[in-house]
Amino acid sequence: MDNRKAVVVFSGGQDSTTCLFWALKKFEHVEAVTFHYGQRHISELECAREICLKLNVRQHELDMTLLNQLAPNALTRDDIEIEEGDNNLPSTFVPGRNLLFLSFAAVLAKQINAKHIITGVSETDFSGYPDCRDGFIKSLNVTLNLSMDETFVIHTPLMWRDKSEVWALSDQLGAFDFVKKNTLTCYNGIKASGCGECPACQLRNRGLEQYEKQRQGGGAK
């Protein structure tokens, strides 16, 4: 397996930025792919561009606005509230999003001769999204390899980590302060600690508070 090249599915948020640092430690050449799917806030795309520039990572931005036409949701529409919806799925769930994103990431990987695809999905803090589960990722990995007659490996370094453990990983990678100050996780488009009100901010900040307590108490390195 050629370990030199990798593609990171990159949004500019805490998770994908931690994954980007992880990939930069592991692989010789890393490129990022960011998807424009009609997000509420253009600031998410701007944040992703800024981070890639700061880290000198080549970024590919792909137009996936068709998703907004097919699956209206709270991530793309201001008139849809962020709340728990049908079947306990939050209104921020975009059906097929990770399926499409990873499929296009694999097509890009093939073009640049990269065998490794990195995504920040997590089954521990997955907010009920079925396409963040380990079983889905493993299944898709097989499907992509069969569909393109390739030997891709989809890496999920955050799969079994809760948010405090994601902060711990960023610290181990020497990226704690960078991730804390430069990433955008907030559903309301506010960088760093965000609005503090939306579910994404609450999850991020709760994990940060938990990790900083461990850090101060000497429970983490």
C-alpha positions as CSV (number, residue, x, y, z in Angstrom):
1,M,0.0,0.0,0.0
2,D,1.4,3.4,-1.1
3,N,1.3,5.6,2.0
4,R,2.6,8.8,0.4
5,K,-0.7,10.5,-0.7
6,A,-4.0,11.2,1.1
7,V,-7.1,13.2,0.6
8,V,-8.9,14.7,3.6
9,V,-12.6,15.5,3.5
10,F,-12.4,19.0,5.0
11,S,-15.0,21.4,6.2
12,G,-12.9,23.7,8.4
13,G,-14.5,22.4,11.6
14,Q,-12.9,20.9,14.7
15,D,-13.1,17.3,13.6
16,S,-11.9,17.7,10.0
17,T,-9.1,20.1,11.0
18,T,-7.9,17.6,13.6
19,C,-8.0,14.9,10.9
20,L,-6.0,17.2,8.6
21,F,-3.3,17.5,11.2
22,W,-3.4,13.8,11.7
23,A,-3.0,13.2,8.0
24,L,-0.1,15.7,7.7
25,K,1.8,13.7,10.4
26,K,1.1,10.4,8.7
27,F,1.4,11.0,4.9
28,E,4.0,12.7,2.7
29,H,1.5,14.5,0.6
30,V,-2.0,15.6,1.7
31,E,-4.7,17.4,-0.2
32,A,-8.1,18.6,1.1
33,V,-11.5,18.4,-0.5
34,T,-14.3,20.8,0.6
35,F,-17.9,20.6,-0.6
36,H,-20.1,23.5,-1.3
37,Y,-23.6,22.1,-0.7
38,G,-25.5,25.3,0.0
39,Q,-24.5,25.7,3.6
40,R,-26.3,28.4,5.6
41,H,-23.1,30.3,6.1
42,I,-20.4,31.1,3.5
43,S,-18.1,31.6,6.5
44,E,-17.7,27.8,6.7
45,L,-16.2,27.7,3.2
46,E,-14.1,30.8,3.9
47,C,-12.8,29.2,7.1
48,A,-11.8,26.0,5.3
49,R,-9.9,28.0,2.7
50,E,-8.1,30.1,5.3
51,I,-7.0,26.9,7.2
52,C,-5.7,25.3,4.0
53,L,-3.7,28.4,3.2
54,K,-2.2,28.6,6.7
55,L,-1.2,25.0,6.5
56,N,0.0,25.1,2.9
57,V,-2.4,22.3,1.9
58,R,-3.8,22.2,-1.6
59,Q,-7.6,22.4,-1.5
60,H,-10.2,21.3,-4.0
61,E,-13.7,22.9,-3.6
62,L,-16.5,21.0,-5.3
63,D,-20.0,22.2,-6.1
64,M,-22.5,19.9,-4.5
65,T,-25.4,22.3,-4.3
66,L,-27.7,19.7,-5.9
67,L,-28.0,18.3,-2.3
68,N,-29.8,21.5,-1.3
69,Q,-32.3,20.9,-4.0
70,L,-32.8,17.2,-3.2
71,A,-32.8,17.3,0.6
72,P,-33.8,20.6,2.3
73,N,-32.6,20.7,5.9
74,A,-31.5,22.9,8.7
75,L,-27.9,23.1,7.5
76,T,-28.9,24.7,4.3
77,R,-32.2,26.5,5.0
78,D,-32.7,29.5,7.3
79,D,-36.4,28.7,7.6
80,I,-35.9,25.2,9.0
81,E,-35.3,25.0,12.8
82,I,-32.4,23.0,14.2
83,E,-34.3,20.3,16.2
84,E,-34.9,16.6,16.5
85,G,-37.0,15.4,13.6
86,D,-38.6,12.2,12.4
87,N,-37.1,8.9,13.6
88,N,-35.0,10.7,16.2
89,L,-32.9,12.2,13.4
90,P,-32.0,15.9,13.9
91,S,-33.1,18.4,11.2
92,T,-29.4,18.9,10.4
93,F,-29.2,15.4,8.9
94,V,-28.6,15.5,5.1
95,P,-29.5,12.2,3.6
96,G,-26.7,10.7,1.5
97,R,-24.3,13.5,2.3
98,N,-21.4,11.4,3.5
99,L,-22.1,8.8,0.8
100,L,-21.7,11.4,-1.9
101,F,-18.8,13.3,-0.3
102,L,-16.7,10.2,0.2
103,S,-17.6,8.9,-3.3
104,F,-16.4,12.2,-4.8
105,A,-13.4,12.2,-2.5
106,A,-12.5,8.8,-3.9
107,V,-12.8,10.0,-7.5
108,L,-10.5,12.8,-6.7
109,A,-8.1,10.5,-4.9
110,K,-7.9,8.3,-8.0
111,Q,-7.1,11.4,-10.1
112,I,-4.1,12.4,-7.9
113,N,-3.1,8.8,-7.3
114,A,-3.9,8.8,-3.6
115,K,-4.8,5.6,-1.9
116,H,-6.0,7.1,1.5
117,I,-9.1,9.0,2.3
118,I,-9.6,10.6,5.7
119,T,-12.9,11.6,7.2
120,G,-13.8,12.9,10.7
121,V,-17.0,10.9,11.2
122,S,-17.5,9.5,14.7
123,E,-19.9,6.9,16.1
124,T,-19.3,8.1,19.6
125,D,-20.6,11.7,19.0
126,F,-22.5,11.1,15.8
127,S,-25.7,13.0,16.7
128,G,-27.8,10.2,15.4
129,Y,-26.5,10.4,11.8
130,P,-26.5,6.9,10.3
131,D,-23.8,7.8,7.8
132,C,-21.3,8.4,10.6
133,R,-21.3,4.8,11.7
134,D,-18.4,2.4,11.4
135,G,-20.4,-0.2,9.6
136,F,-21.4,2.3,6.9
137,I,-17.8,3.4,6.4
138,K,-16.5,-0.2,6.1
139,S,-19.3,-1.0,3.6
140,L,-18.6,2.0,1.5
141,N,-14.9,1.3,1.5
142,V,-15.5,-2.1,-0.1
143,T,-18.0,-0.6,-2.6
144,L,-15.6,2.2,-3.7
145,N,-12.8,-0.3,-4.2
146,L,-15.1,-2.6,-6.3
147,S,-16.5,0.3,-8.3
148,M,-13.1,1.7,-9.3
149,D,-11.0,-1.5,-9.1
150,E,-8.8,0.3,-6.5
151,T,-7.4,-0.3,-3.1
152,F,-8.5,2.8,-1.2
153,V,-8.4,2.9,2.6
154,I,-10.9,5.1,4.3
155,H,-9.4,6.3,7.7
156,T,-11.6,7.4,10.5
157,P,-9.3,8.6,13.3
158,L,-12.1,10.0,15.4
159,M,-14.5,7.0,15.0
160,W,-14.3,5.9,18.7
161,R,-13.4,9.2,20.3
162,D,-15.8,11.5,22.1
163,K,-15.3,15.3,21.8
164,S,-13.0,15.5,24.8
165,E,-10.8,12.8,23.2
166,V,-10.8,14.7,19.9
167,W,-9.4,17.7,21.8
168,A,-6.8,15.4,23.4
169,L,-5.8,14.1,19.9
170,S,-5.4,17.7,18.6
171,D,-3.2,18.4,21.6
172,Q,-1.1,15.3,20.9
173,L,-0.6,16.5,17.3
174,G,0.5,19.9,18.5
175,A,-2.6,21.5,17.1
176,F,-4.7,22.3,20.2
177,D,-4.5,26.1,20.1
178,F,-4.8,26.2,16.3
179,V,-8.0,24.1,16.3
180,K,-9.4,26.0,19.2
181,K,-8.9,29.4,17.6
182,N,-9.2,28.8,13.8
183,T,-12.0,26.3,13.3
184,L,-15.7,26.7,12.7
185,T,-18.2,24.2,14.1
186,C,-21.1,26.5,15.0
187,Y,-24.4,26.1,13.1
188,N,-24.7,29.9,13.3
189,G,-21.4,30.5,11.4
190,I,-19.3,31.8,14.3
191,K,-15.7,30.7,14.6
192,A,-13.9,29.3,17.6
193,S,-16.2,28.9,20.6
194,G,-19.1,29.8,18.4
195,C,-22.5,31.0,19.6
196,G,-22.6,28.7,22.5
197,E,-26.3,28.0,21.9
198,C,-26.6,25.5,19.0
199,P,-26.1,21.7,19.5
200,A,-22.7,21.8,17.7
201,C,-21.4,24.5,20.0
202,Q,-22.7,22.7,23.1
203,L,-21.0,19.5,22.1
204,R,-17.7,21.1,21.2
205,N,-17.6,23.3,24.3
206,R,-18.6,20.6,26.6
207,G,-15.8,18.4,25.3
208,L,-13.4,21.2,25.5
209,E,-14.3,22.0,29.1
210,Q,-14.0,18.3,30.0
211,Y,-10.6,18.0,28.3
212,E,-9.2,21.2,29.8
213,K,-10.1,20.0,33.3
214,Q,-8.2,16.8,32.7
215,R,-5.3,18.7,31.2
216,Q,-5.1,21.0,34.2
217,G,-5.4,18.1,36.6
218,G,-2.5,16.3,34.9
219,G,-4.9,13.6,33.5
220,A,-3.8,14.2,29.9
221,K,-0.5,14.9,28.2
